[in-house]
Amino acid sequence: MSSSPPPAGDAFQEKDFYLSEFRGRTLAIAIATEDLESREVEAIRAVLEDLGRNGIGVVILSRGSRFQSELTGSAALPSHGEGWVGALWRRLQQTSRATLLCNEGESLPEMARRVVLQLRLAKLVWLGRGAVLVDSNGRRVSLVDLVALDAILASPAGPDLETDADQLALLREIRRMVSGGLPSISVCEPGALEDELFTYAGSGTIFSRERYTEVRPLALDEFSAAALLIERGVEEGYLLSRSRDQLEITLASAFGAFLEGRYLAGIGALLSYPSDRAGEIVSLYTLTRFIGEGVGSYLVNYALESATARGDDYVFACTTSDRVEEFFRRHGFRRVSAAEVPEEKWKHYDARRRADVRCLRVDLSRN
């Protein structure tokens, strides 16, 4: 086998994965703070330029920010009166970005809800200080569905989250937007827009209608994203390094977990050992942003169901990580010797690494 390292990071960036999702569509970005620093303005403008180069329109929602001309290069448009929608469409055909102003007496959250639902936009990003939800331990809450949002609104001063009046007003409008059909809303700090839109880790909180997870085989066009995640897992010490050939074999057997049908939340692969009637789970990796959402369990269950369906007698996994071993033990795997997994597993395997690796195995029901 070739020992050349996989070129995932050279040929692919996380940004590409997310740009492809919105290409040909229009997003809204609400700027909820008037005290933007120059570096934040420049960061937002860089994102707008990236979006525009990729055929993605942006409608900036504002109360009258002094930064609007810097961000769009043109005067703001009203968001009321006969013909405002047509005028906005014409502006976007010319420049790919435009600013809409609030009506008199209308709050920015109210305006955002009115505009995104009337225009049926693909996504809203809310840029505001302190808008990202955090739990009682100060950890960012990455994903909130309608059920969780209703619980927050019913008990805003509960033990898990602390919310102030402005945040509650925004959350009420977010609920109306999500229930009204907007696919997703992100809230993040003004200087973190690029991370929220273009990275797997994200920087803010995503709101969506339902929290459902779909696990399916990866499409060819998703291989580059998966290869980058495997590379990251190797760098973090959770996954074993693979040669180029091994990576390609893994990707051909890979599957992904997608939250809301759109957000790639984790990957894994199930390799086959037909002569041993066995399967091996490899390259199992969950994005940090979605840890706690049960993504790893979805991936393991999918692998076990797939192995059962093709007639395997058992499934195994190998790791050098205490955390990974404990994860598999929670899913019914037990520690076994190297002799209790296929001998083919150890062909061309590094002897020093074999001495450190732990084998976990689960026998499948033959009902």
FILUMLUM-406679 format. One line per field, with one value per residue (C-alpha): x, y, z; residue number from 1; residue in one letter. Coordinates in nm, 2 decimals, decimal comma. Layout:
! FILUMLUM-406679
east: c(X/...) $
north: c(Y/...) $
up: c(Z/...) $
i: c(NUM/...) $
aa: c(a/...) $
! end
This chain:
! FILUMLUM-406679
east: c(0,00/0,10/0,23/0,16/-0,05/-0,40/-0,43/-0,76/-0,66/-0,48/-0,77/-1,07/-1,17/-1,46/-1,58/-1,64/-1,88/-2,10/-2,08/-2,22/-2,52/-2,64/-2,52/-2,79/-2,99/-3,03/-2,95/-3,04/-2,79/-2,92/-2,67/-2,80/-2,52/-2,41/-2,07/-1,89/-1,52/-1,32/-1,19/-1,55/-1,67/-1,38/-1,45/-1,82/-1,73/-1,49/-1,77/-2,01/-1,75/-1,70/-2,08/-2,11/-1,83/-2,02/-2,35/-2,52/-2,72/-2,73/-2,99/-2,85/-3,12/-3,04/-3,19/-2,97/-2,62/-2,35/-2,16/-2,41/-2,24/-1,91/-2,07/-2,28/-2,13/-2,48/-2,76/-3,00/-3,35/-3,68/-3,86/-4,21/-4,44/-4,55/-4,26/-4,00/-3,97/-3,91/-3,66/-3,47/-3,47/-3,33/-3,05/-2,95/-2,93/-2,69/-2,47/-2,56/-2,60/-2,84/-2,94/-3,30/-3,40/-3,65/-3,98/-4,04/-4,15/-4,05/-3,78/-3,51/-3,63/-3,98/-3,84/-3,63/-3,93/-4,14/-3,88/-3,74/-4,09/-4,23/-3,93/-3,89/-3,52/-3,29/-3,14/-3,11/-2,79/-2,83/-2,51/-2,54/-2,34/-2,45/-2,71/-2,55/-2,71/-2,49/-2,58/-2,53/-2,17/-2,09/-2,08/-2,22/-2,55/-2,50/-2,85/-3,20/-3,52/-3,88/-3,94/-3,62/-3,70/-4,05/-3,90/-3,67/-3,95/-4,17/-3,90/-3,65/-3,49/-3,46/-3,15/-3,00/-3,00/-2,99/-3,17/-3,23/-3,53/-3,37/-3,27/-3,62/-3,77/-3,53/-3,62/-3,99/-3,94/-3,71/-3,98/-4,22/-3,97/-3,89/-4,26/-4,34/-4,11/-3,76/-3,52/-3,26/-3,14/-2,80/-2,70/-2,34/-2,10/-2,03/-1,67/-1,75/-1,96/-1,71/-1,67/-2,04/-2,11/-1,80/-1,66/-1,78/-1,72/-1,93/-1,94/-2,30/-2,64/-2,85/-3,23/-3,44/-3,78/-3,70/-3,40/-3,38/-3,07/-3,04/-2,76/-2,68/-2,39/-2,18/-2,22/-1,91/-1,93/-1,91/-1,59/-1,37/-1,56/-1,53/-1,16/-1,10/-1,29/-1,08/-0,77/-0,89/-0,97/-0,62/-0,47/-0,68/-0,56/-0,90/-0,84/-0,56/-0,36/-0,44/-0,24/-0,39/-0,50/-0,66/-0,84/-0,99/-1,11/-1,26/-1,44/-1,59/-1,76/-1,83/-2,16/-2,25/-2,49/-2,68/-2,87/-3,18/-3,09/-2,82/-2,56/-2,29/-2,24/-2,03/-1,89/-1,79/-1,72/-1,79/-1,52/-1,60/-1,41/-1,63/-1,43/-1,47/-1,83/-1,71/-1,73/-1,49/-1,61/-1,34/-1,29/-1,58/-1,58/-1,83/-1,80/-1,73/-2,02/-2,26/-2,12/-2,40/-2,66/-2,61/-2,45/-2,20/-2,47/-2,66/-2,35/-2,27/-2,63/-2,63/-2,31/-2,45/-2,78/-2,58/-2,36/-2,66/-2,83/-2,54/-2,50/-2,20/-2,15/-1,98/-1,85/-1,52/-1,33/-0,98/-0,85/-0,57/-0,80/-0,95/-1,24/-1,31/-1,29/-1,54/-1,78/-1,78/-1,82/-2,14/-2,27/-2,22/-1,87/-1,63/-1,25/-1,10/-0,76/-0,61/-0,66/-1,04/-1,07/-0,98/-0,62/-0,64/-0,68/-0,31/-0,16/0,08/-0,01/0,27/0,40/0,46/0,11/-0,04/0,12/-0,08/-0,41/-0,72/-0,98/-1,35/-1,60/-1,98/-2,15/-2,46/-2,79/-2,88/-3,26) $
north: c(0,00/0,36/0,54/0,89/1,10/1,19/1,53/1,62/1,96/2,06/2,01/2,10/2,36/2,35/2,67/2,49/2,25/2,53/2,76/2,47/2,44/2,80/2,86/3,03/3,12/3,43/3,47/3,74/3,89/4,10/4,34/4,40/4,61/4,97/4,94/4,73/4,75/4,80/4,45/4,32/4,53/4,40/4,04/4,07/4,23/3,95/3,70/3,90/3,90/3,52/3,48/3,71/3,53/3,21/3,33/3,37/3,68/3,86/4,09/4,29/4,39/4,70/4,98/5,23/5,12/5,36/5,06/4,98/5,16/4,99/4,65/4,69/4,98/5,13/5,31/5,12/5,04/5,07/4,75/4,89/5,04/4,93/4,79/4,74/4,37/4,44/4,71/4,47/4,20/4,45/4,56/4,20/4,13/4,42/4,37/4,04/4,23/4,50/4,66/4,69/4,94/4,88/5,06/5,34/5,19/4,84/4,64/4,46/4,11/4,20/4,33/4,02/3,79/3,99/4,01/3,65/3,50/3,72/3,67/3,29/3,33/3,03/3,13/3,42/3,50/3,73/3,92/4,05/4,06/3,81/3,65/3,31/3,07/2,93/2,67/2,70/2,58/2,86/2,61/2,72/2,56/2,46/2,34/2,43/2,29/2,41/2,18/2,31/2,67/2,64/2,51/2,81/3,06/2,89/2,91/3,18/3,19/2,82/2,64/2,56/2,89/3,26/3,50/3,87/4,07/4,15/3,79/3,67/3,92/3,78/3,42/3,48/3,62/3,33/3,09/3,26/3,24/2,87/2,78/3,00/2,79/2,94/2,64/2,76/3,06/3,12/3,37/3,46/3,74/4,00/3,90/3,53/3,52/3,34/3,06/3,02/3,00/2,82/2,59/2,26/2,37/2,69/2,98/3,03/2,87/2,72/2,72/2,48/2,32/1,96/1,79/1,48/1,28/1,10/0,85/0,75/0,65/0,94/1,07/1,11/1,49/1,45/1,25/1,56/1,68/1,34/1,32/1,65/1,53/1,21/1,42/1,63/1,32/1,19/1,53/1,52/1,17/1,00/0,83/0,62/0,76/0,60/0,59/0,73/0,39/0,31/0,64/0,58/0,23/0,39/0,66/0,41/0,24/0,57/0,70/1,03/1,16/1,47/1,69/1,85/1,67/1,94/1,97/1,71/1,61/1,30/1,03/0,66/0,36/-0,01/-0,22/-0,58/-0,90/-1,15/-1,47/-1,39/-1,27/-0,96/-0,58/-0,32/0,03/0,28/0,66/0,73/1,10/1,34/1,72/1,90/2,13/1,84/1,64/1,56/1,53/1,15/1,16/0,89/0,65/0,71/0,62/0,30/0,18/0,24/0,03/-0,25/-0,26/-0,26/-0,54/-0,75/-0,69/-0,83/-1,13/-1,05/-1,24/-0,96/-0,61/-0,48/-0,16/-0,07/0,23/0,36/0,61/0,56/0,78/0,59/0,26/0,37/0,49/0,15/-0,03/0,18/0,04/-0,32/-0,38/-0,58/-0,58/-0,88/-1,00/-0,93/-1,30/-1,25/-1,02/-1,11/-1,19/-0,99/-0,68/-0,71/-0,75/-0,45/-0,32/-0,14/-0,37/-0,09/0,04/-0,31/-0,34/-0,03/-0,09/-0,21/-0,43/-0,40/-0,64/-0,70/-1,03/-0,98/-1,15/-1,42/-1,40) $
up: c(0,00/-0,06/0,25/0,11/0,35/0,23/0,07/0,22/0,35/0,03/-0,20/0,02/0,27/0,51/0,35/0,02/0,18/0,32/0,01/-0,20/0,03/-0,04/-0,39/-0,60/-0,29/-0,07/0,30/0,55/0,79/1,07/1,23/1,58/1,72/1,64/1,80/1,54/1,56/1,24/1,24/1,27/0,98/0,77/0,87/0,78/0,45/0,36/0,42/0,20/-0,08/-0,05/-0,07/-0,37/-0,56/-0,51/-0,64/-0,30/-0,24/0,10/0,24/0,54/0,79/0,98/1,20/1,01/1,07/0,98/0,84/0,57/0,28/0,38/0,36/0,05/-0,14/-0,19/-0,01/0,20/0,07/0,26/0,36/0,32/0,06/-0,28/-0,48/-0,21/-0,29/-0,66/-0,58/-0,36/-0,63/-0,88/-0,64/-0,58/-0,96/-0,98/-0,67/-0,50/-0,17/-0,03/0,30/0,41/0,69/0,97/0,94/1,20/1,53/1,43/1,62/1,44/1,55/1,42/1,09/1,05/1,10/0,86/0,58/0,59/0,59/0,32/0,10/0,19/0,24/0,29/0,63/0,88/1,06/1,36/1,46/1,81/2,13/2,39/2,17/2,17/2,41/2,69/2,95/3,33/3,29/3,04/2,74/2,41/2,31/1,95/1,84/1,96/1,81/1,87/2,17/2,34/2,25/2,39/2,72/2,73/2,67/2,93/3,19/3,09/3,44/3,47/3,60/3,26/3,08/3,17/2,94/2,95/2,82/2,48/2,43/2,51/2,26/2,00/2,09/2,06/1,71/1,62/1,72/1,49/1,21/1,25/1,29/0,99/0,77/0,78/0,76/1,01/1,21/1,35/1,61/1,67/1,77/1,49/1,46/1,43/1,12/0,91/1,17/1,20/0,83/0,70/0,97/1,11/1,47/1,42/1,67/1,76/1,82/1,54/1,57/1,36/1,36/1,45/1,58/1,36/1,24/0,91/0,87/0,51/0,28/0,17/-0,18/-0,39/-0,36/0,02/0,02/0,05/0,35/0,51/0,43/0,61/0,92/0,93/0,90/1,20/1,40/1,34/1,45/1,77/1,85/1,82/1,49/1,36/1,07/0,73/0,41/0,09/-0,03/0,31/0,31/-0,03/0,08/0,39/0,20/-0,03/0,27/0,47/0,60/0,75/1,01/0,90/1,15/1,00/0,67/0,61/0,88/0,85/1,22/1,21/0,99/1,01/0,79/0,80/0,64/0,54/0,61/0,41/0,49/0,86/0,84/1,02/0,99/1,13/1,23/1,14/1,13/1,36/1,43/1,57/1,52/1,84/1,77/1,79/2,08/2,32/2,04/2,02/1,68/1,77/1,88/1,55/1,36/1,56/1,54/1,16/1,13/1,34/1,14/0,81/0,93/1,05/0,72/0,52/0,74/0,96/1,28/1,46/1,44/1,59/1,63/1,73/1,92/2,14/2,31/2,66/2,56/2,24/2,42/2,68/2,41/2,24/2,57/2,63/2,31/2,40/2,28/2,50/2,50/2,31/2,21/1,86/1,78/1,81/1,51/1,15/1,09/0,77/0,99/1,09/0,74/0,67/1,02/1,21/1,48/1,73/1,69/1,71/2,06/2,18/2,00/2,19/2,01/2,10/1,96/1,97/1,85/1,64/1,70/1,45/1,50) $
i: c(1/2/3/4/5/6/7/8/9/10/11/12/13/14/15/16/17/18/19/20/21/22/23/24/25/26/27/28/29/30/31/32/33/34/35/36/37/38/39/40/41/42/43/44/45/46/47/48/49/50/51/52/53/54/55/56/57/58/59/60/61/62/63/64/65/66/67/68/69/70/71/72/73/74/75/76/77/78/79/80/81/82/83/84/85/86/87/88/89/90/91/92/93/94/95/96/97/98/99/100/101/102/103/104/105/106/107/108/109/110/111/112/113/114/115/116/117/118/119/120/121/122/123/124/125/126/127/128/129/130/131/132/133/134/135/136/137/138/139/140/141/142/143/144/145/146/147/148/149/150/151/152/153/154/155/156/157/158/159/160/161/162/163/164/165/166/167/168/169/170/171/172/173/174/175/176/177/178/179/180/181/182/183/184/185/186/187/188/189/190/191/192/193/194/195/196/197/198/199/200/201/202/203/204/205/206/207/208/209/210/211/212/213/214/215/216/217/218/219/220/221/222/223/224/225/226/227/228/229/230/231/232/233/234/235/236/237/238/239/240/241/242/243/244/245/246/247/248/249/250/251/252/253/254/255/256/257/258/259/260/261/262/263/264/265/266/267/268/269/270/271/272/273/274/275/276/277/278/279/280/281/282/283/284/285/286/287/288/289/290/291/292/293/294/295/296/297/298/299/300/301/302/303/304/305/306/307/308/309/310/311/312/313/314/315/316/317/318/319/320/321/322/323/324/325/326/327/328/329/330/331/332/333/334/335/336/337/338/339/340/341/342/343/344/345/346/347/348/349/350/351/352/353/354/355/356/357/358/359/360/361/362/363/364/365/366/367) $
aa: c(m/s/s/s/p/p/p/a/g/d/a/f/q/e/k/d/f/y/l/s/e/f/r/g/r/t/l/a/i/a/i/a/t/e/d/l/e/s/r/e/v/e/a/i/r/a/v/l/e/d/l/g/r/n/g/i/g/v/v/i/l/s/r/g/s/r/f/q/s/e/l/t/g/s/a/a/l/p/s/h/g/e/g/w/v/g/a/l/w/r/r/l/q/q/t/s/r/a/t/l/l/c/n/e/g/e/s/l/p/e/m/a/r/r/v/v/l/q/l/r/l/a/k/l/v/w/l/g/r/g/a/v/l/v/d/s/n/g/r/r/v/s/l/v/d/l/v/a/l/d/a/i/l/a/s/p/a/g/p/d/l/e/t/d/a/d/q/l/a/l/l/r/e/i/r/r/m/v/s/g/g/l/p/s/i/s/v/c/e/p/g/a/l/e/d/e/l/f/t/y/a/g/s/g/t/i/f/s/r/e/r/y/t/e/v/r/p/l/a/l/d/e/f/s/a/a/a/l/l/i/e/r/g/v/e/e/g/y/l/l/s/r/s/r/d/q/l/e/i/t/l/a/s/a/f/g/a/f/l/e/g/r/y/l/a/g/i/g/a/l/l/s/y/p/s/d/r/a/g/e/i/v/s/l/y/t/l/t/r/f/i/g/e/g/v/g/s/y/l/v/n/y/a/l/e/s/a/t/a/r/g/d/d/y/v/f/a/c/t/t/s/d/r/v/e/e/f/f/r/r/h/g/f/r/r/v/s/a/a/e/v/p/e/e/k/w/k/h/y/d/a/r/r/r/a/d/v/r/c/l/r/v/d/l/s/r/n) $
! end
